[in-house]
Amino acid sequence: MQISNRHFIQSTLEETVEPGNLVVDGAAGIGLNTRFLSSRVGSQGQVLTFSEKKENANQIASSLFMAGLQDRVDVINGVLTQDKLQAQIGKVSKLDLAILDYGSDTGTSLPNRETLNEQITLLWDHLKDDGLLIVNLTRNQQAVNFDVSITNDTDKASYQTHSDLTYLIERKDD
């Protein structure tokens, strides 16, 4: 039996995210990771979630409200961009974890190569030392779209199934 990428991502988040963390769900889709992250960061943490579609953003916000987790999450309507991220965290704050989940079960459209690499670089530049960046892509799209080269200061791992490929990229201490 092979573990699904969704299960792999959830297990990684469970092991990594701690109360008080600042995390970004950069491609929220239907909010699978957002809801899980909001339960993990606790009342002192914060989740910034970017939803490309307004209807998904509204559904995520409603779901968080029903679960009593709305105070831990800022739902931003629109794709992740430098301006939108800066408006949320400022120039000083660094992220503990960031995820871009364009997997087959997310309902999120995979961006073109240039946009994907801009998003990855943007999140990478805002990660703390020992921060983790998770990138999940459908296997039939990953070879075409994932060519960013985050260089020497990383530890990388990947997990793949028949449908998706998940990268874990950890920023090492300088």
PyMOL CGO cylinders between C-alpha atoms (Angstrom):
from pymol import cmd
from pymol.cgo import CYLINDER

trace = [
    CYLINDER, 0.00, 0.00, 0.00, 1.34, 3.39, -0.99, 0.3, 1, 1, 1, 1, 1, 1,
    CYLINDER, 1.34, 3.39, -0.99, 0.65, 6.42, 1.18, 0.3, 1, 1, 1, 1, 1, 1,
    CYLINDER, 0.65, 6.42, 1.18, -1.07, 9.23, -0.70, 0.3, 1, 1, 1, 1, 1, 1,
    CYLINDER, -1.07, 9.23, -0.70, 0.65, 12.58, -1.15, 0.3, 1, 1, 1, 1, 1, 1,
    CYLINDER, 0.65, 12.58, -1.15, -2.18, 14.16, 0.88, 0.3, 1, 1, 1, 1, 1, 1,
    CYLINDER, -2.18, 14.16, 0.88, -1.38, 11.85, 3.80, 0.3, 1, 1, 1, 1, 1, 1,
    CYLINDER, -1.38, 11.85, 3.80, 2.34, 12.50, 3.38, 0.3, 1, 1, 1, 1, 1, 1,
    CYLINDER, 2.34, 12.50, 3.38, 1.77, 16.28, 3.43, 0.3, 1, 1, 1, 1, 1, 1,
    CYLINDER, 1.77, 16.28, 3.43, -0.54, 16.11, 6.45, 0.3, 1, 1, 1, 1, 1, 1,
    CYLINDER, -0.54, 16.11, 6.45, 1.97, 13.96, 8.35, 0.3, 1, 1, 1, 1, 1, 1,
    CYLINDER, 1.97, 13.96, 8.35, 4.77, 16.39, 7.50, 0.3, 1, 1, 1, 1, 1, 1,
    CYLINDER, 4.77, 16.39, 7.50, 2.69, 19.36, 8.63, 0.3, 1, 1, 1, 1, 1, 1,
    CYLINDER, 2.69, 19.36, 8.63, 1.72, 17.57, 11.82, 0.3, 1, 1, 1, 1, 1, 1,
    CYLINDER, 1.72, 17.57, 11.82, 5.37, 16.91, 12.65, 0.3, 1, 1, 1, 1, 1, 1,
    CYLINDER, 5.37, 16.91, 12.65, 6.60, 20.37, 11.63, 0.3, 1, 1, 1, 1, 1, 1,
    CYLINDER, 6.60, 20.37, 11.63, 4.03, 23.05, 12.48, 0.3, 1, 1, 1, 1, 1, 1,
    CYLINDER, 4.03, 23.05, 12.48, 4.02, 24.21, 16.09, 0.3, 1, 1, 1, 1, 1, 1,
    CYLINDER, 4.02, 24.21, 16.09, 1.84, 26.57, 18.11, 0.3, 1, 1, 1, 1, 1, 1,
    CYLINDER, 1.84, 26.57, 18.11, 2.85, 30.17, 17.46, 0.3, 1, 1, 1, 1, 1, 1,
    CYLINDER, 2.85, 30.17, 17.46, 4.16, 29.54, 13.95, 0.3, 1, 1, 1, 1, 1, 1,
    CYLINDER, 4.16, 29.54, 13.95, 3.62, 31.88, 11.02, 0.3, 1, 1, 1, 1, 1, 1,
    CYLINDER, 3.62, 31.88, 11.02, 2.77, 29.82, 7.94, 0.3, 1, 1, 1, 1, 1, 1,
    CYLINDER, 2.77, 29.82, 7.94, 1.60, 30.47, 4.38, 0.3, 1, 1, 1, 1, 1, 1,
    CYLINDER, 1.60, 30.47, 4.38, -0.73, 28.37, 2.29, 0.3, 1, 1, 1, 1, 1, 1,
    CYLINDER, -0.73, 28.37, 2.29, 0.18, 29.94, -1.02, 0.3, 1, 1, 1, 1, 1, 1,
    CYLINDER, 0.18, 29.94, -1.02, -2.29, 28.00, -3.18, 0.3, 1, 1, 1, 1, 1, 1,
    CYLINDER, -2.29, 28.00, -3.18, -5.26, 27.27, -0.93, 0.3, 1, 1, 1, 1, 1, 1,
    CYLINDER, -5.26, 27.27, -0.93, -7.62, 25.80, -3.50, 0.3, 1, 1, 1, 1, 1, 1,
    CYLINDER, -7.62, 25.80, -3.50, -10.49, 24.38, -1.46, 0.3, 1, 1, 1, 1, 1, 1,
    CYLINDER, -10.49, 24.38, -1.46, -8.66, 24.91, 1.84, 0.3, 1, 1, 1, 1, 1, 1,
    CYLINDER, -8.66, 24.91, 1.84, -7.47, 21.40, 2.70, 0.3, 1, 1, 1, 1, 1, 1,
    CYLINDER, -7.47, 21.40, 2.70, -4.16, 22.59, 4.12, 0.3, 1, 1, 1, 1, 1, 1,
    CYLINDER, -4.16, 22.59, 4.12, -5.54, 25.85, 5.54, 0.3, 1, 1, 1, 1, 1, 1,
    CYLINDER, -5.54, 25.85, 5.54, -7.94, 24.13, 7.91, 0.3, 1, 1, 1, 1, 1, 1,
    CYLINDER, -7.94, 24.13, 7.91, -5.28, 21.70, 9.08, 0.3, 1, 1, 1, 1, 1, 1,
    CYLINDER, -5.28, 21.70, 9.08, -2.66, 24.43, 9.52, 0.3, 1, 1, 1, 1, 1, 1,
    CYLINDER, -2.66, 24.43, 9.52, -5.06, 26.64, 11.48, 0.3, 1, 1, 1, 1, 1, 1,
    CYLINDER, -5.06, 26.64, 11.48, -5.61, 23.84, 13.98, 0.3, 1, 1, 1, 1, 1, 1,
    CYLINDER, -5.61, 23.84, 13.98, -1.84, 23.37, 14.41, 0.3, 1, 1, 1, 1, 1, 1,
    CYLINDER, -1.84, 23.37, 14.41, -0.63, 26.99, 14.87, 0.3, 1, 1, 1, 1, 1, 1,
    CYLINDER, -0.63, 26.99, 14.87, -2.75, 27.52, 17.97, 0.3, 1, 1, 1, 1, 1, 1,
    CYLINDER, -2.75, 27.52, 17.97, -4.18, 30.79, 19.19, 0.3, 1, 1, 1, 1, 1, 1,
    CYLINDER, -4.18, 30.79, 19.19, -0.77, 32.53, 19.07, 0.3, 1, 1, 1, 1, 1, 1,
    CYLINDER, -0.77, 32.53, 19.07, 0.03, 31.48, 15.50, 0.3, 1, 1, 1, 1, 1, 1,
    CYLINDER, 0.03, 31.48, 15.50, -1.13, 32.78, 12.14, 0.3, 1, 1, 1, 1, 1, 1,
    CYLINDER, -1.13, 32.78, 12.14, -1.94, 31.26, 8.76, 0.3, 1, 1, 1, 1, 1, 1,
    CYLINDER, -1.94, 31.26, 8.76, -1.94, 33.38, 5.62, 0.3, 1, 1, 1, 1, 1, 1,
    CYLINDER, -1.94, 33.38, 5.62, -3.89, 31.65, 2.89, 0.3, 1, 1, 1, 1, 1, 1,
    CYLINDER, -3.89, 31.65, 2.89, -4.09, 32.78, -0.72, 0.3, 1, 1, 1, 1, 1, 1,
    CYLINDER, -4.09, 32.78, -0.72, -7.09, 31.66, -2.73, 0.3, 1, 1, 1, 1, 1, 1,
    CYLINDER, -7.09, 31.66, -2.73, -7.18, 32.27, -6.46, 0.3, 1, 1, 1, 1, 1, 1,
    CYLINDER, -7.18, 32.27, -6.46, -10.98, 32.02, -6.67, 0.3, 1, 1, 1, 1, 1, 1,
    CYLINDER, -10.98, 32.02, -6.67, -13.26, 34.29, -4.63, 0.3, 1, 1, 1, 1, 1, 1,
    CYLINDER, -13.26, 34.29, -4.63, -15.83, 31.51, -4.14, 0.3, 1, 1, 1, 1, 1, 1,
    CYLINDER, -15.83, 31.51, -4.14, -13.14, 29.25, -2.64, 0.3, 1, 1, 1, 1, 1, 1,
    CYLINDER, -13.14, 29.25, -2.64, -11.94, 32.08, -0.39, 0.3, 1, 1, 1, 1, 1, 1,
    CYLINDER, -11.94, 32.08, -0.39, -15.51, 32.56, 0.86, 0.3, 1, 1, 1, 1, 1, 1,
    CYLINDER, -15.51, 32.56, 0.86, -15.94, 28.82, 1.48, 0.3, 1, 1, 1, 1, 1, 1,
    CYLINDER, -15.94, 28.82, 1.48, -12.63, 28.65, 3.36, 0.3, 1, 1, 1, 1, 1, 1,
    CYLINDER, -12.63, 28.65, 3.36, -13.57, 31.65, 5.51, 0.3, 1, 1, 1, 1, 1, 1,
    CYLINDER, -13.57, 31.65, 5.51, -16.99, 30.14, 6.25, 0.3, 1, 1, 1, 1, 1, 1,
    CYLINDER, -16.99, 30.14, 6.25, -15.49, 26.78, 7.16, 0.3, 1, 1, 1, 1, 1, 1,
    CYLINDER, -15.49, 26.78, 7.16, -12.97, 28.42, 9.49, 0.3, 1, 1, 1, 1, 1, 1,
    CYLINDER, -12.97, 28.42, 9.49, -15.73, 30.47, 11.13, 0.3, 1, 1, 1, 1, 1, 1,
    CYLINDER, -15.73, 30.47, 11.13, -17.83, 27.34, 11.74, 0.3, 1, 1, 1, 1, 1, 1,
    CYLINDER, -17.83, 27.34, 11.74, -14.81, 25.66, 13.35, 0.3, 1, 1, 1, 1, 1, 1,
    CYLINDER, -14.81, 25.66, 13.35, -13.97, 28.72, 15.47, 0.3, 1, 1, 1, 1, 1, 1,
    CYLINDER, -13.97, 28.72, 15.47, -10.57, 29.12, 13.79, 0.3, 1, 1, 1, 1, 1, 1,
    CYLINDER, -10.57, 29.12, 13.79, -11.15, 32.38, 11.89, 0.3, 1, 1, 1, 1, 1, 1,
    CYLINDER, -11.15, 32.38, 11.89, -8.94, 34.46, 14.22, 0.3, 1, 1, 1, 1, 1, 1,
    CYLINDER, -8.94, 34.46, 14.22, -5.88, 32.41, 13.25, 0.3, 1, 1, 1, 1, 1, 1,
    CYLINDER, -5.88, 32.41, 13.25, -6.23, 32.80, 9.49, 0.3, 1, 1, 1, 1, 1, 1,
    CYLINDER, -6.23, 32.80, 9.49, -6.12, 35.67, 7.03, 0.3, 1, 1, 1, 1, 1, 1,
    CYLINDER, -6.12, 35.67, 7.03, -7.82, 34.57, 3.83, 0.3, 1, 1, 1, 1, 1, 1,
    CYLINDER, -7.82, 34.57, 3.83, -6.48, 36.64, 0.94, 0.3, 1, 1, 1, 1, 1, 1,
    CYLINDER, -6.48, 36.64, 0.94, -8.47, 36.59, -2.28, 0.3, 1, 1, 1, 1, 1, 1,
    CYLINDER, -8.47, 36.59, -2.28, -6.12, 36.27, -5.24, 0.3, 1, 1, 1, 1, 1, 1,
    CYLINDER, -6.12, 36.27, -5.24, -2.90, 34.54, -6.17, 0.3, 1, 1, 1, 1, 1, 1,
    CYLINDER, -2.90, 34.54, -6.17, 0.24, 34.81, -4.08, 0.3, 1, 1, 1, 1, 1, 1,
    CYLINDER, 0.24, 34.81, -4.08, 2.31, 37.83, -5.12, 0.3, 1, 1, 1, 1, 1, 1,
    CYLINDER, 2.31, 37.83, -5.12, 5.13, 39.86, -3.59, 0.3, 1, 1, 1, 1, 1, 1,
    CYLINDER, 5.13, 39.86, -3.59, 2.83, 42.83, -2.90, 0.3, 1, 1, 1, 1, 1, 1,
    CYLINDER, 2.83, 42.83, -2.90, 0.13, 40.75, -1.23, 0.3, 1, 1, 1, 1, 1, 1,
    CYLINDER, 0.13, 40.75, -1.23, 2.62, 38.85, 0.92, 0.3, 1, 1, 1, 1, 1, 1,
    CYLINDER, 2.62, 38.85, 0.92, 4.44, 42.05, 1.97, 0.3, 1, 1, 1, 1, 1, 1,
    CYLINDER, 4.44, 42.05, 1.97, 1.12, 43.64, 2.91, 0.3, 1, 1, 1, 1, 1, 1,
    CYLINDER, 1.12, 43.64, 2.91, 0.44, 40.74, 5.26, 0.3, 1, 1, 1, 1, 1, 1,
    CYLINDER, 0.44, 40.74, 5.26, 3.81, 40.12, 6.92, 0.3, 1, 1, 1, 1, 1, 1,
    CYLINDER, 3.81, 40.12, 6.92, 5.75, 43.33, 6.38, 0.3, 1, 1, 1, 1, 1, 1,
    CYLINDER, 5.75, 43.33, 6.38, 9.47, 43.35, 5.76, 0.3, 1, 1, 1, 1, 1, 1,
    CYLINDER, 9.47, 43.35, 5.76, 10.57, 41.95, 9.12, 0.3, 1, 1, 1, 1, 1, 1,
    CYLINDER, 10.57, 41.95, 9.12, 8.54, 38.80, 9.73, 0.3, 1, 1, 1, 1, 1, 1,
    CYLINDER, 8.54, 38.80, 9.73, 9.87, 35.47, 8.52, 0.3, 1, 1, 1, 1, 1, 1,
    CYLINDER, 9.87, 35.47, 8.52, 7.85, 32.35, 7.82, 0.3, 1, 1, 1, 1, 1, 1,
    CYLINDER, 7.85, 32.35, 7.82, 8.24, 29.08, 9.69, 0.3, 1, 1, 1, 1, 1, 1,
    CYLINDER, 8.24, 29.08, 9.69, 6.66, 27.10, 6.86, 0.3, 1, 1, 1, 1, 1, 1,
    CYLINDER, 6.66, 27.10, 6.86, 5.15, 27.70, 3.43, 0.3, 1, 1, 1, 1, 1, 1,
    CYLINDER, 5.15, 27.70, 3.43, 3.25, 25.38, 1.15, 0.3, 1, 1, 1, 1, 1, 1,
    CYLINDER, 3.25, 25.38, 1.15, 2.32, 25.58, -2.52, 0.3, 1, 1, 1, 1, 1, 1,
    CYLINDER, 2.32, 25.58, -2.52, -0.07, 22.73, -3.15, 0.3, 1, 1, 1, 1, 1, 1,
    CYLINDER, -0.07, 22.73, -3.15, -1.03, 22.32, -6.79, 0.3, 1, 1, 1, 1, 1, 1,
    CYLINDER, -1.03, 22.32, -6.79, -1.71, 18.60, -6.37, 0.3, 1, 1, 1, 1, 1, 1,
    CYLINDER, -1.71, 18.60, -6.37, -4.36, 16.59, -8.16, 0.3, 1, 1, 1, 1, 1, 1,
    CYLINDER, -4.36, 16.59, -8.16, -6.90, 16.78, -5.31, 0.3, 1, 1, 1, 1, 1, 1,
    CYLINDER, -6.90, 16.78, -5.31, -6.76, 20.50, -4.51, 0.3, 1, 1, 1, 1, 1, 1,
    CYLINDER, -6.76, 20.50, -4.51, -8.98, 22.11, -7.11, 0.3, 1, 1, 1, 1, 1, 1,
    CYLINDER, -8.98, 22.11, -7.11, -6.19, 24.61, -7.76, 0.3, 1, 1, 1, 1, 1, 1,
    CYLINDER, -6.19, 24.61, -7.76, -4.97, 25.49, -11.23, 0.3, 1, 1, 1, 1, 1, 1,
    CYLINDER, -4.97, 25.49, -11.23, -1.28, 24.99, -11.79, 0.3, 1, 1, 1, 1, 1, 1,
    CYLINDER, -1.28, 24.99, -11.79, 0.33, 28.27, -12.84, 0.3, 1, 1, 1, 1, 1, 1,
    CYLINDER, 0.33, 28.27, -12.84, 2.77, 28.60, -15.70, 0.3, 1, 1, 1, 1, 1, 1,
    CYLINDER, 2.77, 28.60, -15.70, 6.45, 27.91, -15.05, 0.3, 1, 1, 1, 1, 1, 1,
    CYLINDER, 6.45, 27.91, -15.05, 7.39, 31.57, -14.59, 0.3, 1, 1, 1, 1, 1, 1,
    CYLINDER, 7.39, 31.57, -14.59, 4.65, 32.23, -12.02, 0.3, 1, 1, 1, 1, 1, 1,
    CYLINDER, 4.65, 32.23, -12.02, 5.36, 29.01, -10.12, 0.3, 1, 1, 1, 1, 1, 1,
    CYLINDER, 5.36, 29.01, -10.12, 9.06, 29.80, -9.89, 0.3, 1, 1, 1, 1, 1, 1,
    CYLINDER, 9.06, 29.80, -9.89, 8.32, 33.38, -8.80, 0.3, 1, 1, 1, 1, 1, 1,
    CYLINDER, 8.32, 33.38, -8.80, 6.06, 32.05, -6.03, 0.3, 1, 1, 1, 1, 1, 1,
    CYLINDER, 6.06, 32.05, -6.03, 8.66, 29.52, -4.90, 0.3, 1, 1, 1, 1, 1, 1,
    CYLINDER, 8.66, 29.52, -4.90, 11.42, 32.14, -4.85, 0.3, 1, 1, 1, 1, 1, 1,
    CYLINDER, 11.42, 32.14, -4.85, 9.18, 34.62, -3.02, 0.3, 1, 1, 1, 1, 1, 1,
    CYLINDER, 9.18, 34.62, -3.02, 8.32, 32.14, -0.29, 0.3, 1, 1, 1, 1, 1, 1,
    CYLINDER, 8.32, 32.14, -0.29, 11.91, 30.92, -0.08, 0.3, 1, 1, 1, 1, 1, 1,
    CYLINDER, 11.91, 30.92, -0.08, 13.15, 34.47, 0.46, 0.3, 1, 1, 1, 1, 1, 1,
    CYLINDER, 13.15, 34.47, 0.46, 10.72, 34.88, 3.38, 0.3, 1, 1, 1, 1, 1, 1,
    CYLINDER, 10.72, 34.88, 3.38, 11.53, 31.62, 5.18, 0.3, 1, 1, 1, 1, 1, 1,
    CYLINDER, 11.53, 31.62, 5.18, 13.36, 31.56, 8.51, 0.3, 1, 1, 1, 1, 1, 1,
    CYLINDER, 13.36, 31.56, 8.51, 16.53, 29.55, 8.88, 0.3, 1, 1, 1, 1, 1, 1,
    CYLINDER, 16.53, 29.55, 8.88, 15.40, 25.92, 9.31, 0.3, 1, 1, 1, 1, 1, 1,
    CYLINDER, 15.40, 25.92, 9.31, 12.06, 26.88, 7.70, 0.3, 1, 1, 1, 1, 1, 1,
    CYLINDER, 12.06, 26.88, 7.70, 10.37, 24.41, 5.40, 0.3, 1, 1, 1, 1, 1, 1,
    CYLINDER, 10.37, 24.41, 5.40, 8.94, 24.93, 1.91, 0.3, 1, 1, 1, 1, 1, 1,
    CYLINDER, 8.94, 24.93, 1.91, 6.57, 22.26, 0.60, 0.3, 1, 1, 1, 1, 1, 1,
    CYLINDER, 6.57, 22.26, 0.60, 5.74, 22.17, -3.11, 0.3, 1, 1, 1, 1, 1, 1,
    CYLINDER, 5.74, 22.17, -3.11, 3.21, 19.62, -4.36, 0.3, 1, 1, 1, 1, 1, 1,
    CYLINDER, 3.21, 19.62, -4.36, 2.58, 19.20, -8.09, 0.3, 1, 1, 1, 1, 1, 1,
    CYLINDER, 2.58, 19.20, -8.09, 0.73, 16.75, -10.27, 0.3, 1, 1, 1, 1, 1, 1,
    CYLINDER, 0.73, 16.75, -10.27, 3.21, 14.31, -11.79, 0.3, 1, 1, 1, 1, 1, 1,
    CYLINDER, 3.21, 14.31, -11.79, 2.13, 15.01, -15.35, 0.3, 1, 1, 1, 1, 1, 1,
    CYLINDER, 2.13, 15.01, -15.35, 2.89, 18.74, -14.85, 0.3, 1, 1, 1, 1, 1, 1,
    CYLINDER, 2.89, 18.74, -14.85, 5.92, 18.73, -12.55, 0.3, 1, 1, 1, 1, 1, 1,
    CYLINDER, 5.92, 18.73, -12.55, 8.63, 18.15, -15.16, 0.3, 1, 1, 1, 1, 1, 1,
    CYLINDER, 8.63, 18.15, -15.16, 7.36, 21.01, -17.27, 0.3, 1, 1, 1, 1, 1, 1,
    CYLINDER, 7.36, 21.01, -17.27, 6.75, 23.49, -14.48, 0.3, 1, 1, 1, 1, 1, 1,
    CYLINDER, 6.75, 23.49, -14.48, 9.23, 22.92, -11.66, 0.3, 1, 1, 1, 1, 1, 1,
    CYLINDER, 9.23, 22.92, -11.66, 12.70, 24.11, -12.60, 0.3, 1, 1, 1, 1, 1, 1,
    CYLINDER, 12.70, 24.11, -12.60, 13.53, 26.62, -9.89, 0.3, 1, 1, 1, 1, 1, 1,
    CYLINDER, 13.53, 26.62, -9.89, 17.04, 26.28, -8.56, 0.3, 1, 1, 1, 1, 1, 1,
    CYLINDER, 17.04, 26.28, -8.56, 17.15, 27.11, -4.88, 0.3, 1, 1, 1, 1, 1, 1,
    CYLINDER, 17.15, 27.11, -4.88, 20.85, 26.64, -4.39, 0.3, 1, 1, 1, 1, 1, 1,
    CYLINDER, 20.85, 26.64, -4.39, 23.33, 25.46, -1.81, 0.3, 1, 1, 1, 1, 1, 1,
    CYLINDER, 23.33, 25.46, -1.81, 21.62, 26.29, 1.47, 0.3, 1, 1, 1, 1, 1, 1,
    CYLINDER, 21.62, 26.29, 1.47, 18.98, 23.56, 1.27, 0.3, 1, 1, 1, 1, 1, 1,
    CYLINDER, 18.98, 23.56, 1.27, 18.17, 20.04, 2.29, 0.3, 1, 1, 1, 1, 1, 1,
    CYLINDER, 18.17, 20.04, 2.29, 15.76, 18.52, -0.23, 0.3, 1, 1, 1, 1, 1, 1,
    CYLINDER, 15.76, 18.52, -0.23, 13.57, 15.46, -0.25, 0.3, 1, 1, 1, 1, 1, 1,
    CYLINDER, 13.57, 15.46, -0.25, 10.72, 14.31, -2.44, 0.3, 1, 1, 1, 1, 1, 1,
    CYLINDER, 10.72, 14.31, -2.44, 7.85, 11.87, -2.30, 0.3, 1, 1, 1, 1, 1, 1,
    CYLINDER, 7.85, 11.87, -2.30, 5.91, 10.68, -5.32, 0.3, 1, 1, 1, 1, 1, 1,
    CYLINDER, 5.91, 10.68, -5.32, 2.88, 8.60, -6.11, 0.3, 1, 1, 1, 1, 1, 1,
    CYLINDER, 2.88, 8.60, -6.11, 1.14, 7.82, -9.38, 0.3, 1, 1, 1, 1, 1, 1,
    CYLINDER, 1.14, 7.82, -9.38, -0.62, 11.20, -9.29, 0.3, 1, 1, 1, 1, 1, 1,
    CYLINDER, -0.62, 11.20, -9.29, 1.58, 13.75, -7.47, 0.3, 1, 1, 1, 1, 1, 1,
    CYLINDER, 1.58, 13.75, -7.47, 5.14, 14.67, -6.60, 0.3, 1, 1, 1, 1, 1, 1,
    CYLINDER, 5.14, 14.67, -6.60, 5.86, 16.48, -3.33, 0.3, 1, 1, 1, 1, 1, 1,
    CYLINDER, 5.86, 16.48, -3.33, 9.09, 18.36, -2.61, 0.3, 1, 1, 1, 1, 1, 1,
    CYLINDER, 9.09, 18.36, -2.61, 10.26, 19.22, 0.90, 0.3, 1, 1, 1, 1, 1, 1,
    CYLINDER, 10.26, 19.22, 0.90, 12.94, 21.91, 0.84, 0.3, 1, 1, 1, 1, 1, 1,
    CYLINDER, 12.94, 21.91, 0.84, 14.44, 22.95, 4.16, 0.3, 1, 1, 1, 1, 1, 1,
    CYLINDER, 14.44, 22.95, 4.16, 16.38, 26.17, 4.57, 0.3, 1, 1, 1, 1, 1, 1,
    CYLINDER, 16.38, 26.17, 4.57, 19.60, 25.54, 6.48, 0.3, 1, 1, 1, 1, 1, 1,
    CYLINDER, 19.60, 25.54, 6.48, 21.04, 27.91, 9.06, 0.3, 1, 1, 1, 1, 1, 1,
    CYLINDER, 21.04, 27.91, 9.06, 23.40, 30.45, 7.49, 0.3, 1, 1, 1, 1, 1, 1,
]
cmd.load_cgo(trace, "trace")
